[in-house]
């Protein structure tokens, strides 16, 4: 039977974050992908628990699991993970503390099959354009937010948005694909870190990156 789709399985976790000026934060995630892509199993979006900074590391730890499988006929529109971090302001209102996005890794690893992809995602927040608007927003406890966080992965319209860098989120991935080579797509050279099961046809593609 001719293969008409390939599969991409994303496992991993949203490990935590570094926001020096804020505490008691939680993270929402979702995926952005092209028209030829569709999720088959797992969750497309989720929300972590609220985390407080540890005394030792001053980092926020979520260790929130990711597990989703996609199918597609075309690598164009390869999925991106979008993360949004929220927490209380001085008035106790939940406000956005950062938006960020990263492509799901697709290149095979080059070392050992038990290593993983690690991504440190720079986060940013939209900023008011006028000083008076900034003061009014602060006084009323408002912050500029995107109506749809997915816009950070699409780029359309973002060039007219003024933003400020703020914090980092760390995510790790373990990637598996199936039937990509059968459809003529090769994500990289054959290495010892690309392990394929003869019974399942799944390829495990992992790589370790410095934070």
C-alpha positions as CSV (number, residue, x, y, z in Angstrom):
1,X,0.0,0.0,0.0
2,X,1.4,3.4,-1.0
3,X,2.3,5.7,1.8
4,X,0.4,9.0,1.6
5,X,1.2,10.7,4.9
6,X,4.1,10.8,7.4
7,X,3.9,11.1,11.2
8,X,5.6,13.3,13.6
9,X,5.4,12.5,17.4
10,X,6.4,15.2,19.9
11,X,7.2,14.1,23.4
12,X,8.9,16.2,26.1
13,X,8.1,18.8,28.6
14,X,8.0,22.5,29.4
15,X,10.7,22.4,32.0
16,X,10.5,25.9,33.5
17,X,11.3,29.6,33.2
18,X,13.6,32.4,34.3
19,X,11.7,35.7,35.0
20,X,14.0,37.7,37.4
21,X,11.3,40.3,38.2
22,X,8.3,38.0,38.7
23,X,7.1,35.0,40.6
24,X,4.0,32.7,40.9
25,X,3.7,32.2,37.1
26,X,2.0,29.6,34.9
27,X,2.4,28.8,31.3
28,X,-0.1,28.1,28.4
29,X,1.0,26.3,25.3
30,X,-0.5,25.6,21.8
31,X,0.8,24.6,18.4
32,X,0.8,26.5,15.1
33,X,1.1,24.4,11.9
34,X,0.4,24.5,8.2
35,X,-2.7,23.6,6.2
36,X,-1.4,20.1,5.3
37,X,-0.9,19.2,9.0
38,X,-3.4,17.7,11.4
39,X,-3.1,16.3,15.0
40,X,-3.9,12.7,15.4
41,X,-3.4,12.0,19.1
42,X,-2.5,13.9,22.2
43,X,-3.3,17.5,23.2
44,X,-2.9,20.6,21.0
45,X,-2.9,23.0,23.9
46,X,-2.6,23.0,27.7
47,X,-1.9,25.0,30.9
48,X,0.7,24.3,33.6
49,X,0.3,24.6,37.3
50,X,1.4,27.8,39.1
51,X,5.1,27.7,40.0
52,X,7.0,29.6,42.6
53,X,10.7,30.3,42.5
54,X,13.0,27.9,44.5
55,X,15.4,29.4,47.0
56,X,18.3,27.6,45.5
57,X,17.9,28.3,41.7
58,X,15.5,31.3,41.6
59,X,13.9,29.5,38.6
60,X,10.3,28.5,38.0
61,X,9.9,24.8,37.6
62,X,6.9,23.3,35.8
63,X,8.1,20.0,34.2
64,X,4.8,19.9,32.3
65,X,4.5,17.0,29.8
66,X,4.1,17.4,26.1
67,X,2.8,14.5,23.9
68,X,1.2,15.1,20.5
69,X,1.3,13.3,17.2
70,X,0.8,15.0,13.8
71,X,0.3,13.7,10.3
72,X,1.1,15.6,7.1
73,X,1.8,15.2,3.4
74,X,4.2,18.1,3.3
75,X,7.0,19.5,5.6
76,X,5.9,23.0,4.7
77,X,4.2,24.5,7.8
78,X,6.3,22.4,10.2
79,X,4.7,22.8,13.7
80,X,5.7,25.5,16.1
81,X,5.2,25.5,19.8
82,X,3.8,28.8,21.2
83,X,4.1,29.5,24.9
84,X,2.5,32.3,26.9
85,X,3.4,33.0,30.6
86,X,1.0,34.7,33.0
87,X,1.0,35.8,36.6
88,X,-0.4,38.4,39.1
89,X,0.4,42.1,38.9
90,X,0.5,44.4,42.0
91,X,-3.3,44.5,42.0
92,X,-3.7,40.7,41.9
93,X,-4.9,40.6,38.3
94,X,-3.5,37.9,36.0
95,X,-1.5,39.6,33.2
96,X,0.8,38.3,30.5
97,X,4.5,38.2,31.4
98,X,5.8,36.9,28.1
99,X,5.1,35.3,24.7
100,X,7.5,33.1,22.7
101,X,7.6,30.4,20.0
102,X,10.0,27.8,18.6
103,X,9.8,25.3,15.8
104,X,9.6,21.6,16.8
105,X,13.0,20.1,16.1
106,X,13.4,18.1,12.9
107,X,17.1,17.4,12.4
108,X,18.5,14.1,13.6
109,X,20.9,14.0,16.6
110,X,24.6,13.5,16.2
111,X,25.7,12.0,19.5
112,X,23.7,9.4,21.5
113,X,20.1,8.3,21.2
114,X,19.2,9.1,24.8
115,X,20.1,12.8,24.4
116,X,17.3,15.3,23.7
117,X,16.6,18.6,22.1
118,X,16.6,21.5,24.5
119,X,15.3,25.0,23.5
120,X,15.5,28.2,25.5
121,X,12.8,30.5,24.2
122,X,13.3,34.2,24.6
123,X,10.0,35.8,25.8
124,X,8.6,39.3,25.1
125,X,5.6,41.4,25.9
126,X,3.8,44.0,23.7
127,X,4.4,47.6,24.9
128,X,2.1,50.6,24.7
129,X,3.2,53.2,22.2
130,X,2.4,56.3,24.2
131,X,3.8,57.2,27.6
132,X,0.3,58.4,28.8
133,X,-1.1,55.0,27.7
134,X,1.6,53.2,29.7
135,X,0.8,55.2,32.8
136,X,-2.9,54.7,32.4
137,X,-2.5,50.9,31.8
138,X,-0.4,50.6,34.9
139,X,-2.8,52.6,37.0
140,X,-5.8,50.5,35.9
141,X,-3.9,47.2,36.1
142,X,-4.1,46.6,32.3
143,X,-1.4,45.2,30.1
144,X,-1.4,45.0,26.3
145,X,-2.1,41.4,25.2
146,X,-2.6,39.6,21.9
147,X,-6.1,38.4,21.4
148,X,-4.7,35.2,19.9
149,X,-1.2,34.1,21.2
150,X,-0.7,32.2,17.9
151,X,0.2,35.5,16.2
152,X,3.7,35.3,17.7
153,X,4.4,32.3,15.4
154,X,2.8,33.7,12.3
155,X,4.6,37.1,12.1
156,X,1.8,38.8,10.2
157,X,1.1,42.2,11.8
158,X,3.9,41.8,14.4
159,X,6.1,44.3,12.6
160,X,3.8,47.1,13.8
161,X,3.9,45.9,17.4
162,X,6.3,47.4,19.9
163,X,7.7,44.7,22.2
164,X,10.0,44.3,25.2
165,X,12.2,41.3,25.9
166,X,11.4,39.7,29.2
167,X,12.5,36.3,30.5
168,X,13.1,32.8,29.1
169,X,11.2,29.5,28.9
170,X,13.1,26.2,28.6
171,X,11.5,23.3,26.7
172,X,12.9,19.8,25.9
173,X,11.8,17.6,23.1
174,X,12.1,14.0,22.1
175,X,11.1,13.6,18.4
176,X,10.0,10.6,16.4
177,X,9.0,10.4,12.7
178,X,7.5,7.7,10.6
179,X,7.5,7.3,6.7
180,X,9.3,10.6,5.9
181,X,11.9,8.8,3.8
182,X,9.3,6.7,2.1
183,X,7.8,10.0,0.9
184,X,11.1,11.4,-0.2
185,X,12.0,13.6,2.7
186,X,15.3,13.3,4.5
187,X,15.7,15.3,7.8
188,X,19.5,14.7,7.9
189,X,22.4,12.3,7.4
190,X,22.2,8.8,8.8
191,X,24.0,8.7,12.2
192,X,24.2,6.4,15.2
193,X,21.7,8.7,16.9
194,X,19.0,8.0,14.4
195,X,17.6,4.6,15.5
196,X,14.9,2.9,13.5
197,X,12.9,-0.1,14.6
198,X,12.5,-2.7,11.9
199,X,9.1,-3.7,13.2
200,X,7.5,-0.2,13.6
201,X,9.3,1.9,11.0
202,X,9.6,4.8,13.6
203,X,12.8,6.8,13.6
204,X,13.9,8.4,16.9
205,X,15.6,11.8,16.2
206,X,17.2,13.4,19.2
207,X,19.8,16.1,19.8
208,X,21.2,17.9,22.8
209,X,21.7,21.7,22.6
210,X,23.4,23.9,25.0
211,X,21.1,26.2,26.9
